[in-house]
Amino acid sequence: QVQLVESGGGLVQAGDSLRLSCAASGESISTYTMAWFRQTRGKEREFVAGITWNGGRTLYADAVQGRFTISRDNTQKIVYLQMDSLKPEDTARYYCALQRKLIVTIPTMSNEYEHWGQGTQVTVSS
């Protein structure tokens, strides 16, 4: 079985940058689609970015396009989310997620992912 642990969140000001990490243990993630979602209190988890098993394709939500970059290191079993030009509306708890099923298109719905980390909080002040 696989365990996912997010880290790198914190309190920042608008315009700042953060780099989130999702470290996997217990199982290789080298064949799995990985993604980042975010969630605020009382709301559904929102797709942020996804990446195919070998990093060949990525997909971003419109709200973060051009500001966030997802990447992965399958040898180290880490998925990253580089967040630049942060805005107050980016404030949320950020989760990494795993999808084992072979895909053609990167899923964007939370219920399409099979395993989740505990999340890391990102708070952006104006």
Helices and strands as residue ranges (DSSP letters): E 3-7, E 10-13, E 18-25, E 33-39, E 46-51, E 58-60, E 68-73, E 78-83, G 88-90, E 92-99, G 110-112, E 115-116, E 120-125
